[in-house]
Amino acid sequence: MFKVSRKCAKDKQMNRKQMKVKSALQYSIIFLIMSLSQPTKSQIEFGVFADCQYCDCETWKDRFYRNSPAKLSECVDTFNQNKNIAFVVGLGDLIDRDFSSFDTLQPVLQRLNTRVYHVIGNHDLEVENIHYEKVPEKLQLSKTWYSFERAGWRFIFLDGNDITFHSNNTEVVKQAEQMTGKLKEKNKPNFHEWNGGIGCEQLAWLEEQLRQAQKQNQQVILFCHYPLLPLEAHTLWNSEEVLAILKKYDGVKCWMNGHNHSGNYVLWEGIHFLNLKGMVETQSSNAFAVVKLTSKSIEVKGYGNEPRRRLSLTK
């Protein structure tokens, strides 16, 4: 009897060990499945659109101003259907002119399930000068250049109208005159008053942001209304100055902008420069995108006129 009892005890001990191993294995499998089903740390999705440019105005060339609220509404509905979208980016020129135009679009944007982050476009400032200082508030901006971090990425939003002719500050207008004057002297194509520039204070802030991102091993995407590349009629006035800063930091992966409604793309020094197409263009077809970031690529799922792209992050 004693021998049998010892054998039973041994069997029970063995069974307990087997159950522990089995339980641990089950938990490992569950954890693995959950890990595979969850986004990786560097993976995140956001929605983006450019140049909605609404006003209650007659169509001019290919700009169907009065169709923009319906297009923006379609864009919002599409973003809301995607539960993975963490935020939305507006790349400037939400309106074309008239300060009251903002009030028409605000109810549409308020339907978004997530927050929208704007940059200021030149047409956002095509309002009476008494309203210049009120434009950031209409775009829910407490600061006109800012950043935030998420999922191993740093998202930097720049104010390309830091230097502009649309200002009540005479010093700012004087800087705009000097910048455009020098560009004209050099026969540069981007001398136009419809562009803008980034001032010294913002450039110093930008460089500090990039230093911090590099120190924290973060990848960086920058948003601005104006393109940096290629050099053409819509390019930021002091694009060369900004490019000289960006090329110093390996973490800089992409610059996204609007302004040129035709869209554009350039790869330079391992940085993707993506100009999204303007929503206001064309009578019925739309233009916006959902961007998915991973450790290896920037996947752009374009809607309407915006093409699909896969931009590699490996140099």
N, C-alpha and C positions, 0 to 999 in steps of 0.2 A: 504493500500500500504506500509505503514511504517513497519507494522508487517511482511509483506511478504519479504520486503527488508532485515530486521534484520534476518529473517530465512535463506535467501539466503546467507547472509554474514557468518552466523554461519555454514552453510553447506560447504561454500568455505573454511573456516578456518579448519573445520574437515577434509575435503579432503586433504588440505595441510599437516596436521599432519599425516594422513594415508599414504600419498605419501612419507613423510620423513621416517616414520617407515619402509615402504616397501623398500625404497631405501637403508636404513641402513642394513636391513635384506639381501638384494641382495648382497651388498658389503661384508657382513660377510660371506655369503656362498661362494662367489668368493675367498675371502681370505683363507677360510678353505680349499677349493679345491686346491688352489695354494700351501698352506702349506703342504698338504698331498702329493702333487706331487713332491715337492722339497726334496732333501736329508736333513736329520737332521744335526745339527751342528757337531755331532761326526761321521757322516757317510762320508766315502771317499773310493775310489777304486784306486788300483795301480797294475801294472804288475810287475812280477819278474821272473828272470831266473838265472840259476847257471851253471858254468863250461861248457861254450860253447867250450872252449879249442881247438881252431882251430890251425892247422899248415899244411903246405903242406907236409905231411908225410904219410908213409904207415900205415895201420891199425895195432894196437897193442892190442891183446886180444879183449876186447869189446869196444875199443875206436876207433871210425871211424872219425878220424880227418878231413878228406877232406869233409865229409858230413855236417860239422858244419855250414858253411855259408848258405846253403839251409835251415837248421833247424832254424837258427837265423832269416832268412828272413820270414819263416812261422810264427814265434813268433811275429815279428814286424807287419806283416799283421793282425794277430789276435788282437793285442793290438790296432791297428789303427781303427779297425772296432767297437771297444767299445768306445763310446763317453764319457763314465763316467770316464775313466782312467785319473787320475790327473798327474801321473808321472810313471816312470819305474825304477826298481832297478836291477842292475847287481851285483850278489853276488861273483864276482871274477873269476879268471881264464878265462878271455875272450879269451886269446890265450894259447897255450901249450908251445911254444918256438919260437925263432926267432923274432926279433924286427919288421921285415917287415910284420909279420902276422897281426899286428894292422891295417895296411893299407888296407888289404883285407876286413876287417869287418867294417871299418868306414863308407863306403858308405851305407851299410845295415842299420846301426844304425841311420844314418842321415835321413832316410826315416820315422823315428818315428814322430808322430804328437805332441808328448810331450817330455819333457826332461828326459834323463836317468841319474841316479845317480849311480856311481860305488863304490865298495870297491876293494882294491887290493888283488889279490890272489897270492899264491906262484909261480904258473906257469906264471903269468904276469911278474914276475921277472926272469924267466928262459931265460934271454937274455945275451948278452955279457956285461961284467961289465961296459963298457963305456956308456951303455944305461940305467943303473939303475935309474939315476936321471931324465931321460926323460919319464919314464913310466907314472907317474901321468899326465903329459901333454897329452899323447896319450889317457888317460881316461878322459880328460877334467876336471882334478882335480887341483884346485889351492891350496887345502889343502887335506891331506890324511885322516884326521878325521874332521868331521863337522856335523852340524845338521840343521834342519829347522822345523818350526811349521806350522800346518795346521789343520783346523776343530777340534780343541780341542786335537790334538795329537802332540807329539814331536817325530820326526824321527831322530835317532842318528846313524851315520855311523862311524864305527871304523876301524882303521888300524891294522889288526892282524899281519902285517909284520913290525911293529914299531921296533921290535927286530927280526933280521933275519940273516941268513948266506949270503943272497944276498945283500950285502952292501959294499960300498967302505970305510965306516967308520970303522976303526979298533976297536973302542970302542964298537960299536954296535955288531960286530962279536964276540968280547970277551964276551959280555953279553949273546949272543946266546950260546956260548960254555959253559958258567957257568950254564945257565938254563937247557940245555940238559944233562949236566954232572950230575946235582942233580937229574934229573928225572931218569936217568939210575941207579944211586945209590939206588933209592927207588923202582926200578923195575916198574916204571910207563910205561904204553903202548904208551904214546904220546911223547916219547923222540926224535922221528925222525926229521931229518933235513928238511923234507918237511913241517913241521909246523912252527909256529911263535909265537911271544909274544907281549904283550902290555906293553909299558914302563911307568915309574912313572909319567911323565908329562901328558901323555894321560889319565892315570887313575885318576889323580887329576881333569883334565878337565871333564871327564866322571861324576865323583861324583858331580861336580858343576852343570852340565847339569841336573842331576837327582834331585838335590835340587831345581833348578829353576822350573822344571816341577811339582814337588810336591807343591811348593808355588803357582803355577798358576793352580793347579788342572787339570793338563794335564795327559793323558795316554801316555805311551811310548812304541815304538817298536825300537829295536836295530838291526842293520845289520852289519855283519862281515863275512869274508870268512870262518873262523874256528868255529867249534862247541864248546860249553862249556860243554854240557851234551849230551849223556853219556860220561864217561871217556873211551876213546878208542884210537886207533892208530892215529886218525886225530884231536884230541882235542887240542885246544890252549894250549901252554906250561904253562902259568900261569892262567889257568881257575879257580882254586880255589880262587885266589885273586880277580878276576872279579866277581865271584858268591857272594863273601862276601859283595861286594858293592851293587850288584843288589837286594839282599834279604832285604835290609834296606828300600827300597822304594816301597810302595804299587802300585804306578802308573806304574811300569814296568810290561808290559803284555806279551811281546813276544821278543824272540831273533831268528832272521832268519839268516841262513848261507848256504853255499855250502860245497865244499871240499871233503866230503865223498859222492861219486857218487851214492851210494846205497840209500841215504836218511835216515832219522831217525826222531823220535819224542819222547820227554820226557816232562812231566808236573812235575814241581818242585816248591814248595813254591808259588803256584799260577801263575807261569810264564811258558808260553809255549815255548819250545825250538824246533824249526822246521828246520830240515835240508832238503833242497830241493834236488831232484835227479839231477844228472849231464846230461846236454844236449848232451854231446859228446858220452855217452854210447848208445849202440845199433845202428844197421845199418840204420833203417828207422824211427822208432817211436821217437817222440820228448819228451821234458819235460820242462814245464814252467807253470806259474799259474797267475790267476788274483785274487787279494786279496781284499775283501770288509770288511771294518771296520765299525762296528756299536757300539752303547753304550753297547750292550750285548754280542757281539761275533765277532770273526775273521773268516770270511768265505773264505775258500781257494778253488777256482775253478781250479782244476788241468787239464792240457791238456796232452795227451799222457801218459807217464809213471807216471806222478805226480798225486797222488790220491786227491780226494775231501775230505775236512775236514771242520768241524764246531767246532771251539775252543771257549768254553764259557769263558766270562770275569767276571762271577760272582764267588766269592770265597765261 
